[in-house]
């Protein structure tokens, strides 16, 4: 089986007939209905979307075999996965996170930085996490400026390390307003 890709996360129960809030991570939220059975992270449980309708920023969905609120409540927080080979091909400059994990990270000069550990999104855009052989991981914006080249076939990403942040001269008070009373 190919690698698993997280396509959704089950949220809180909705109503009394087994519906749940479903947060999808796909371009088309309703694509989760077309992938067939979705798997839990460990692959031991399968979930098949029976119905789905659009809500504010998520779907309201039911799963086959889940008919009560109590059953739906027990599903809260479960991430749903699909085999990578069931997903559509990506466009240029689009990647599935699973395709990037483990790639070598090198500088624009070709120096080794480490390996791609994860791709995060905390709400302000994608962040690439690189694990060096020693020391703390690097968290960098996953933008074309910082990651000018992704070579999946070659097994690497090229990183243009950002320069010092403008205005950061090492004086912590220089970038913060003064607190308290009069100047």
N, C-alpha and C positions, 0 to 999 in steps of 0.2 A: 504494500500500500504506500502511496506517496505521502509526503508530509501533510499534517493537518493544519488548516488555516482557520482561525477564529472568525466567524462571520456574524455572531450575535451574542447577546447576553440577556438572560431572562431576568426581568425585574419583578416588582411586587405583583401580587394577585390583583385582579381587576374584576369586581362583581362577585357573584356567588356561583357561577356555572363553570369555573375552571379556567377562565381567561387570565392572561398575564400581560403585563407591559413587556414589550420586546424591543430592545435597543439593537439595531442592526448596524453593521460596519461595512455594508456593501453600497456601491454607487446607487443601485436600485434597491430600496428597502424590501420590496416584494420578491427579490431574487431568492430569498431564503426558502420560499415555497417550491422553487424549481430545482433545488439541489438534491431532492430526495431526503432520506432520513439524515438528520443532523446528529452529530455524536458529542458526548461529553468529552472533556479533555483526555481522560484515560481510555476513551473508546469503548467503555463497558456499557454505556447507556445510549439508546437511540431515541430521538424525538422527531416526530413528523408533524409539521405544521398543518392543521386541519383548516383553520380560517385565519385571516389576517385583514385588519382594516387600519387605515391611517389615523393616527392621533396627532397631537401637537408636534412632538419631535421624536416620536417612536411609533411602534405599531401596537395594536391590541390584538393578541393572537390566542388561539386555542391549539392544543396539541391532541392528537388522537390518543384516547385512553385517559385523558385528564378531564374529569367532569365536575369536580367540586372545588370550592375555594380552598379547602384544607390541602388537597393534592397540589393545587397551584402554588400555595404558600411554600411548600417544601421545595419548589423548583427555584425560588428566588436566589439569584446570584450565579446560577449555573451558566457557564460559557458554552456556546454551541460551535462545533467545528465541522468542517467538510474537508474531504481529501483534496489536496492541491490540484490534482489532475481533473477534478470536476469543475474548476473555475475557468472562466474565459481567459483568453490570452490578454496580456496587458498592452497598452499603447507604448510608444517611445516615451521615456522619462516617467513611466509608471511602473511600480514594483509592488509585489506582495512582500510584506515584511518577512515572511518565512524564507523568501529567496535571498534576502540580504544577510540574515543571521548566519554568522560563521565566516563571512567573507573577510579576507585580509584587508586591513586598512593601511594605506601607504600615503606618505606626503607627496606633494607635486614633484618633489625631487627624487622620489622612489624609496625614501627611508621608511622602514617598517614602524607602524604605530601600534599595532595589535590586531584584534579581530572585532568585528561588529557583534556586539552582545545583544542589542535590542534596538527597536525603534519605538519611541514614546510619543504621545501627544497629550499634553496637559491642557489643551485648549487654545494655545497660541501658535500652533504649527508643529510639524514633526521635528523630533529631536533624535539624533543618532547617538547611540551609546557605544563607545569603543573601549574594550578592555585591553590595556597594555600588558606586556609580559610581567611587569612589576608596577606597583603603585595604584593610585586611584583611577577609576574609569574616567573617560572624557565624555562630556555631554556637549554636543555641538548642534547648531541648527542644521536640519537636513534640507538645505537649499542648494540651488545650482552654484551659488558663489562659494559655499563651503565644501560641497561635494560635487565638483565639476564633472566627475566621471564615475559611472557605475558600470563595471564590466563583469556581469554575472558569469558569462562563459569563461572568462579569465580568472574568476574567483577573487575579485578585488574591488575595492572602492578607493578612489583617490580623494584625499582630504587636503584642502587649502586651508591650513591653520589660520584662524583670524589673528590679526595683529592686535596690539593693545587697544582697549576700548578708548575712544576719543574722550579726553577730559579726565581720564583716570591716571593721575600722577602719583598715586600712592597715598595722598593725603585724604583720609576718610571724611574729614569735615568739608572738603572742597565740593563734594557733590551733594551734600545734604543741607537743607535749610536749617538755620539755628532753631533750637527749641527754646520755649519759655518766653520770658518777658522781653523787655526792651533791648535793642541791639547794643 
